[in-house]
Amino acid sequence: MDLGTPVPEIDEEHLLDICLSHVKKVGEAGAFALGKYMKTEASHAVKGTALADLLYLLEEFHKVSPSLEFKYSTLKTCFTQVLQQFPGIKEKWPVSEQGHVAKSLADGMLVVCNHARRISRDKGKFAEASKNLTSVEVEKLEAIKKLVSQKQEETKQEVEPESPTTPKKRKPNAKAASPASAGSPGWLQEFEIPPTQEEPGEDQLLASAKKSQPVPPRKAQLREEVGKKKELKRLAAALLKKPASKNHGKKKHEKFPDDFRPTEELFVMPYKKLKSCALRIKNGRQLIQVVSPQGFEEPKKMAQEMKKMFEKGKCFGEVKAWKEKKLSE
């Protein structure tokens, strides 16, 4: 990533869900075991074996950010929330370091993603990282390289300007390469028409059919079939076209009913920058949030009080009414 390029925004809730799901899948003891990357700086050489072992984790993070670019603050906040729900992760750390686990994991993942991007854009670095590895480990590095390279290639094609003095190169017609597409060898064989020296394609076949006067029956049949196929494709594209999303990809949750009583464990989620505090259901979503103009301490006290109310059996409607009354005082 260039120094002047901003880190793309990501769905932070999606990242948290991915991390929580990862812990449930591998267990607290094995979650986020970064190996040598817990003590590796971004400026150090790529640790081939250690990076290959993290393919499964990079595949999960790739679902949130295809370019494997994350802000440090985003990763630290995410790991802090994960540790609140799965405190057992800290047990594999020395007692003296357990207070800084979220920071250490954020630092480690930033280096892992940095090195994954490095081997994807530099053939020399990839060769250096692959040296002395087993064939299985090299295959894993190839998979990591492919993860990031695909996104880099898409970005390059989107931003690469076309020179006005350079003639445009005709891109290969992917549809023409398909046996089921009009103009392909498979299509010609179906009508027993030998391929010409012109590039295959629906428009050229139609033009070829129109050149002959009067139109031979076999070419007339071909022209009719090609026209039908183009119309079917247009109809299929119109039916499959999805309406534009208005919620920008964010998942919409239904509101909790007033008689809802949580049965799962609740924990307090502080948002100091927003001067708010919320209650979240363990392994679930946010239950209720408090924002107060008086600062962060007031929402924190109220969130703790609401947690006690839920634990005593109060329903969602009663707690919500108490919150609104408290804020209006």
C-alpha positions in Angstrom: 0.0 0.0 0.0 1.3 3.4 -1.0 1.8 5.9 1.8 -0.5 8.4 0.2 -3.3 5.8 -0.4 -6.0 5.8 2.3 -7.0 2.5 3.9 -10.4 1.5 2.4 -13.4 1.6 4.8 -14.7 -1.8 5.9 -17.8 -3.2 7.6 -16.6 -3.4 11.2 -19.5 -5.5 12.4 -18.7 -8.1 9.6 -15.1 -8.2 10.8 -16.3 -8.8 14.4 -18.6 -11.6 13.2 -15.8 -13.2 11.3 -13.4 -13.1 14.3 -16.1 -14.5 16.7 -16.9 -17.3 14.3 -13.2 -18.1 13.9 -12.9 -18.5 17.7 -15.9 -20.8 17.9 -14.5 -22.9 15.0 -10.9 -23.4 16.4 -11.4 -22.8 20.1 -10.0 -20.2 22.4 -6.7 -21.9 22.9 -6.0 -22.0 19.1 -7.6 -18.7 18.1 -5.3 -16.1 16.5 -2.1 -18.2 17.0 0.1 -16.0 14.8 3.3 -17.9 15.6 6.5 -16.0 14.6 4.4 -13.0 13.5 3.7 -12.1 17.1 7.4 -10.9 17.2 7.8 -9.8 13.6 8.0 -6.2 12.3 6.6 -5.1 8.9 10.2 -4.2 7.8 11.5 -7.8 8.5 11.7 -10.4 5.8 8.6 -12.5 5.1 8.4 -15.6 7.3 7.4 -18.2 4.6 6.4 -21.1 6.8 4.6 -18.9 9.4 2.7 -17.0 6.7 1.7 -20.2 4.9 0.3 -21.6 8.2 -2.0 -18.5 8.4 -3.7 -19.0 5.0 -7.0 -20.1 6.7 -7.0 -16.9 8.7 -6.2 -14.6 5.8 -9.0 -16.2 3.8 -11.4 -15.1 6.6 -10.1 -11.5 6.7 -10.1 -11.4 2.9 -13.9 -11.7 3.1 -14.0 -8.3 4.9 -11.2 -6.5 3.0 -10.3 -8.1 -0.4 -7.1 -6.0 -0.4 -6.2 -7.2 3.2 -5.9 -3.5 4.3 -7.0 -2.6 7.8 -6.7 0.3 10.1 -4.8 -0.4 13.4 -7.6 1.2 15.4 -10.2 -1.0 13.7 -8.3 -4.2 14.4 -7.6 -3.3 18.1 -11.3 -2.4 18.7 -12.3 -5.7 17.1 -9.9 -7.8 19.2 -10.9 -6.0 22.4 -14.5 -7.0 21.8 -13.5 -10.6 21.0 -11.5 -10.8 24.2 -14.5 -9.6 26.2 -16.6 -12.4 24.9 -13.8 -15.0 25.0 -11.5 -14.1 27.9 -9.9 -17.6 27.7 -7.8 -16.5 24.7 -5.6 -14.5 27.2 -4.7 -17.6 29.1 -2.0 -18.7 26.6 -0.2 -15.3 27.3 2.1 -14.5 30.2 0.3 -12.8 33.0 2.5 -9.7 32.5 1.2 -9.4 28.9 -2.4 -10.2 29.3 -3.4 -6.5 29.6 -2.0 -5.8 26.1 -3.3 -8.8 24.1 -5.7 -6.8 21.9 -2.8 -4.5 20.9 -0.4 -7.3 20.3 -2.9 -9.2 18.0 -3.7 -6.0 16.1 0.1 -5.4 15.5 0.6 -9.0 14.5 -2.3 -9.1 12.0 -1.2 -5.8 10.4 2.3 -7.4 9.7 0.7 -10.6 8.4 -1.5 -8.7 6.0 1.5 -6.5 5.0 3.6 -9.5 4.1 0.7 -11.1 2.2 0.5 -8.0 0.1 4.3 -7.9 -0.4 4.6 -11.4 -1.9 1.6 -10.8 -4.1 3.2 -7.7 -5.8 6.9 -8.6 -5.8 8.0 -11.8 -7.6 11.4 -11.6 -5.9 9.9 -11.4 -2.4 7.7 -14.4 -3.2 10.7 -16.4 -4.4 12.6 -15.5 -1.3 9.8 -16.4 1.0 9.3 -19.8 -0.9 12.9 -20.8 -0.5 13.4 -24.1 1.4 9.6 -24.6 1.9 7.8 -27.8 1.2 5.6 -28.1 -1.8 2.5 -27.9 0.4 3.7 -24.7 2.0 4.5 -23.2 -1.4 1.0 -24.0 -2.6 -0.4 -22.1 0.5 1.8 -19.1 -0.4 0.5 -19.3 -3.9 -3.1 -19.2 -2.6 -2.3 -16.2 -0.4 -0.7 -14.4 -3.4 -3.8 -15.2 -5.5 -6.1 -13.7 -2.8 -4.5 -10.3 -3.0 -3.4 -10.3 -6.6 -6.9 -10.7 -7.8 -8.0 -7.5 -6.0 -4.9 -5.6 -7.2 -5.5 -6.6 -10.8 -9.2 -5.4 -10.6 -8.1 -2.1 -9.1 -5.4 -1.7 -11.8 -8.0 -2.2 -14.6 -10.4 0.3 -13.0 -7.9 3.2 -12.6 -5.5 2.5 -15.6 -6.1 5.4 -18.1 -6.1 4.8 -21.8 -3.7 6.8 -23.9 -5.4 8.9 -26.6 -2.5 8.2 -29.0 -2.5 4.4 -28.5 -5.0 2.4 -30.4 -7.4 0.4 -28.3 -6.7 -3.3 -28.2 -9.7 -5.5 -28.7 -10.2 -7.7 -25.7 -10.9 -11.4 -26.3 -14.6 -12.1 -26.4 -15.2 -14.4 -23.4 -18.6 -15.4 -24.8 -17.1 -16.4 -28.1 -14.7 -18.8 -26.3 -17.6 -20.7 -24.8 -18.9 -23.7 -26.7 -22.5 -22.6 -25.9 -22.0 -19.1 -27.3 -23.0 -17.9 -30.8 -20.0 -17.7 -33.1 -17.9 -20.3 -31.2 -16.6 -23.5 -32.8 -19.3 -25.5 -31.0 -22.0 -23.2 -32.5 -20.5 -23.5 -36.0 -20.4 -27.3 -35.8 -24.1 -27.4 -34.8 -24.9 -25.8 -38.2 -22.0 -27.5 -40.0 -20.7 -24.1 -41.2 -16.8 -23.9 -41.5 -15.2 -21.0 -39.6 -14.0 -18.1 -41.7 -10.8 -16.0 -41.3 -12.8 -13.3 -39.5 -13.0 -13.1 -35.7 -15.9 -15.3 -34.5 -18.8 -13.4 -33.0 -22.5 -12.9 -33.3 -22.3 -9.6 -35.3 -19.8 -11.0 -37.8 -22.0 -14.1 -38.4 -25.0 -11.9 -39.0 -23.0 -9.7 -41.4 -21.7 -12.8 -43.2 -25.2 -14.1 -43.6 -26.5 -10.8 -44.9 -23.7 -10.6 -47.6 -25.3 -13.4 -49.7 -28.2 -12.5 -52.0 -30.5 -14.2 -52.0 -30.0 -15.6 -48.4 -29.3 -19.3 -48.5 -31.7 -21.3 -46.3 -28.9 -22.5 -43.9 -27.6 -19.0 -43.3 -31.1 -17.7 -42.9 -31.6 -20.3 -40.2 -28.4 -19.3 -38.5 -29.4 -15.6 -38.6 -32.7 -16.4 -37.0 -31.2 -18.6 -34.3 -28.6 -15.9 -33.4 -31.3 -13.2 -33.2 -33.3 -15.4 -30.9 -30.3 -16.1 -28.7 -29.5 -12.4 -28.3 -33.1 -11.6 -27.3 -33.1 -14.4 -24.7 -29.8 -13.0 -23.3 -31.3 -9.5 -23.0 -34.4 -10.9 -21.2 -32.3 -13.0 -18.8 -30.1 -10.0 -18.0 -33.2 -7.9 -17.2 -34.7 -10.6 -15.0 -31.5 -11.1 -13.1 -30.7 -7.5 -12.5 -30.9 -6.7 -8.8 -32.3 -3.4 -7.6 -29.8 -1.0 -6.0 -29.4 -1.5 -2.3 -30.3 1.4 -0.2 -28.8 0.2 3.1 -25.2 0.2 1.7 -24.8 -3.5 2.6 -25.5 -3.2 6.2 -27.7 -5.9 7.7 -31.0 -4.7 9.0 -32.2 -6.2 12.2 -35.7 -6.4 13.5 -36.5 -4.5 16.6 -36.8 -6.3 19.9 -40.4 -6.7 21.1 -41.2 -5.0 24.4 -41.8 -8.4 26.1 -38.4 -9.7 25.1 -36.2 -11.1 27.9 -32.6 -12.1 27.1 -31.5 -15.5 28.2 -27.9 -15.2 27.1 -25.2 -13.5 29.0 -25.0 -9.7 28.6 -21.9 -7.5 28.5 -21.3 -3.7 28.5 -19.8 -2.4 25.3 -18.2 1.1 25.8 -17.9 3.6 22.9 -15.8 6.4 24.4 -15.3 8.3 21.2 -19.1 8.5 20.7 -19.6 9.1 24.4 -22.0 6.2 24.6 -22.4 2.7 26.1 -24.4 -0.3 25.0 -25.5 -3.7 26.1 -24.7 -6.6 23.8 -25.9 -10.2 23.9 -23.0 -12.6 24.1 -22.5 -14.2 20.7 -25.3 -11.9 19.4 -26.1 -8.4 18.5 -26.6 -5.1 20.3 -29.6 -5.0 22.7 -29.8 -1.4 23.8 -27.6 1.7 23.7 -27.3 4.9 25.9 -26.1 8.2 24.7 -26.0 11.1 27.1 -24.9 14.8 26.7 -23.4 14.6 30.1 -20.4 12.6 28.9 -19.3 9.0 28.9 -19.6 8.1 32.6 -23.4 8.6 32.7 -24.1 6.1 29.9 -21.7 3.7 31.5 -23.5 3.8 34.8 -26.9 3.5 33.1 -25.7 0.5 31.0 -24.5 -1.3 34.1 -27.9 -0.6 35.8 -29.8 -1.9 32.8 -27.7 -5.0 32.8 -28.8 -5.7 36.4 -32.4 -5.0 35.5 -32.3 -7.6 32.7 -30.6 -10.1 35.0 -33.5 -9.6 37.5 -36.0 -10.6 34.8 -37.1 -7.2 33.6 -38.4 -7.2 30.0 -37.1 -5.0 27.1 -40.0 -2.6 27.3 -39.6 -1.9 31.0 -35.8 -1.3 30.7 -36.3 1.0 27.6 -39.0 3.0 29.5 -36.6 3.4 32.5 -33.8 4.6 30.2 -36.0 7.2 28.5 -37.3 8.4 31.9 -33.7 8.6 33.2 -32.5 10.6 30.3 -35.4 13.1 30.5 -34.7 13.9 34.1 
